Amino acid sequence: MARTQGGPPLGILAVVFTALFVAGIGISTAMAGGVTFPSPFAEQAQILAYFADHRDAVQVSAFLQFAAAVPMAIYAATVSVRLRDLGIRAPGATIALAGGLLASGLLALCAMFGWALSRGQAPAVVPVLQDLSFATGGTGHVVFLGLLVAGIAVPGWLAVLLPRVFALAGLVIAAIAELSTLTLLVSDAAFLLPVARFTGLAWLIAAGFMLPRTRKRMEIK
């Protein structure tokens, strides 16, 4: 049996970064009087009005998104070690690490763009920062979040570390996340982003609690 390594509980980490991310959406929306963060595909007048009128809400959202990126990075590092402790020598553990770190980094970068927007910018600069915020925290973050999910789901399926139906659900979520790359070409594909994001976060929470720490019989995959 491979010697297991200590580390923070995966399920708790996933709950923390999901709660911080969701809180960023909920609190900022409440602070803005129920007005949601504008889409980069909205009318420019609507975008400019939102960032001019709700700077505090944007700043709080950026703060909580940046905070969420930290436990997400720890989750990625911890789950990659957990998979290796469980005997996984295929690329899955490394894919999970790379995907999770990139998803975390892009979420943090999105938060920085959001913070810049909250400081008040010239009208010509606001749409550029809004696009960068969407590209990093939307498409970029979700695509690599899908890699984190896939990096756990594939070895979870092959080595029977997770229930087969649950692992298959993870692969479907990962596929949707990768398809969300289309948002860079087709704005109508943007609906894939919240679908992949929130199902992916829920799946990572469940996987964090379900993934075992040890295996009685190590089968290298």
Summary of the structure (lengths in Angstrom):
residues: 221
radius of gyration: 18.5
end to end distance: 14.6
largest distance: 61.7
contacts: 802
relative contact order: 0.15
helix: 76%
strand: 0%
